[in-house]
Every structure is written in C-alpha cells, then in structure tokens.
C-alpha cells in the first residue's frame, strides 16, 4: 500500500489562493527568501494561484487520503465480492506514487 511522501498534515488555506503548512518536513526552502515567504503566505507554501474552493479541497487532501487508506482496510476485511477494495487501492496508489 502506498505511503504519503509529501508535506505532513495539517494543510490550511493561507493567503487567498494558497495552501500552506506549519510542517517543514519535505519542503525545500532555497535562498534568503524562505522566511519572508513563510511570513507572506502564512506558512510553508504547498501551492498557490488556485481558487478558494480548490484551496479548501487541496488543504483537505492529506486527511482525505488518510481516511481513504482506513476505508480500504475495512473494505478488504469485509468483502472482496464487489471489487471496491481494489478500486480504492488504485486511488491510494495514484495519490502516493
């Protein structure tokens, strides 16, 4: 099963059109602008130039992936009959490759 290798949650909506995190893991800050950028955006920048609706969805992505992994485990334990576990597993792999 895939493992999320990106910046750990929580992700939050920062300045309009951005998603940020307080977590510095997996984020590379180059040059002297790193701290200024953190102050400007409200955290370590995950993405920018997105609509506010998309920023909310993107900010929720790590938590949704975590829940999807839990759901896949339950589906795998409960039933193989409908192929749902395999479909969910494919989504998890797509998100973690």
N, C-alpha and C positions, 0 to 999 in steps of 0.2 A: 504494500500500500504506500502511496506517495506521502511525502512529508513536506510541509510548507517550509521553504527556504528563504522567504522574504523577510522583511521587517516584521517583528513580532507585534501583535496587537497590544493595546488598543490603537486603532487609527481613528482620527477625528477630522471633521471638516474644519479647516483653518480659515485663512482669509478667503473671501469669495472666490470660488473656482479652484480651490486647492484641498488636498487631503494631506494631513501631517501625522506624525507620531512623536511621542516623547522618547521612544526607544531608539537608541543609536545603533543597535545591532544590525548588521548587513547594510549600513548606509556609509558610503564613502564621501567625506567632505573634503573637497580639494581647495587649495589656496587659502587666502585670508578672508574670503567672503563667507565661510561656513557659519560662524556665529552671527554675523549680520543677517544672513538668510534665515536662520532659525528665529531670530527676533522678528523679522519681517513677516514670515509666513505663520508664525505661532507654533513652530515645532520643526522637526526634521521632515523635509518635503518628500512625500510619496508621489504625488502627481499634481499638475497644475493645468490651467486652461480647460477646465471641464465645467459643465453646467452644474448648478447647485444640486439638482436632482441626481445627476450622475455622481457627484462628490459624496452624497449620502450613501448611495449604493456601493461605491468603491470603499468607503470607510467601513462598511459593514462586512466586506468580503472575508477578512480573516475569521470572524466569528461564524459566518455562514459556512465556510469550509470546515471549521471545527465541528459544527453541528452535522454537516453532511457526512463526515467521517463516522460520527456516532450513529447516525441513521443507517449507514451502510452496514455497520457491525450488527445492528439489531435485525436488519433485513436478512443478512446472511445467516444469522442464527435461527430466524423464524421460518423462512421459506426460500426455496430455490425454484419453486414452481413457476413463478411469473417472470423471472429474469430481471427483476428490479435491482437486485443486488449488483448484477453485472453492469447495468446501466449507470447506477450511482458510482460504482467503482471506476468506470470510464471517465465520468465527470471529475472525480477526485484526481485521477492520473493526469487529465488535461490541465487541471489547475496547479499541479505540483511538478510537472516535468521541467 
